[in-house]
């Protein structure tokens, strides 16, 4: 004779078994919730690392190392900026000269460029606004890079400038110098005092 020890419905519904079932259900629910939270957290981290989180992306501001200029060959227009300010905003120190030349072409500034072959420095001029952008060129492993990028202007008898200095930017208005972390902050200071 085979003795099968089967539980009937009365055994399952005893208070002791009901408590066990409730505890197992709570633990299972918490485990599933923790797993889901971990998956969501991992997905969010991956989006931030790859730059796919579109809420954090400012289109048109492909940021370079100094957190301002572009990493692309494009002349960028900003509201309230003059042509020379737009150009200054669009390029950065240590950019390849080829990239800078593409920005110049994109901004249709070819006629504004003057090149001093002795110093290997360039000057872009807007005589009407009395604004200038200067930079020089150096070579590293056969590739030309710009350095000493500076926006300059004349206002009445004063000469002012914006330049990158020691990891930040300085705006000299002809009398006082103000230091800023970002290029756009120095430009805004210039525009406010204009």
C-alpha positions, 0 to 999 in steps of 0.5 A: 500500500502506498501512503501519499501524504497530501495536504488538504485545503484545511492544512493550507489555510491554517493561521500558521501557513497563512502567515508564511504565505504572506511573508513569502509574498512580501519578500517576493514583492520587495525583491522584485521592486529592488530588482526593478529599481536597480535596472532603472538606476543602471539605465539612467547611469548609462544614458548619462555616460553616453550623453543620450539623456536629451534633457541635459543636452544643449543643442548647438553647444557641443562643448570643448574642454573649456566648456564653451566652444564647439568641437565641430567645424561650424560658425555659431550665431548667438543672439546679441553677439556681433560677428566677431563675438560669434567667431570668438565664441565658435573657436577655442585655443588648441583647435586645429587650424583646419577646423578654425578655417572651416569656421571662418568659411562657414561664417563667410569671414574669409575677407576679414582675415589678415595673416602675418607670415613672420609671426604666423598670427591671424587677425580677423577685423570688423572695422565698422564695429571696431572689433578684432579677433587675434590668434597665432598658430603653432605646430605639433607633430605636423598639425597646426593648432591655434593659441593665444586666442583673443577678442579685442575692441576699441571703445572711445579711447579705450582698448579692451579684450577678452582672453583665456587666462589660467583656465578661466577668462578675463575681460579687460574693459580698458580700466578694470579686469574681471575674471570668469570661469566661462568664456560666455560670462566674460562676453556677457560682461563685455556686452553689459558694459558696452 
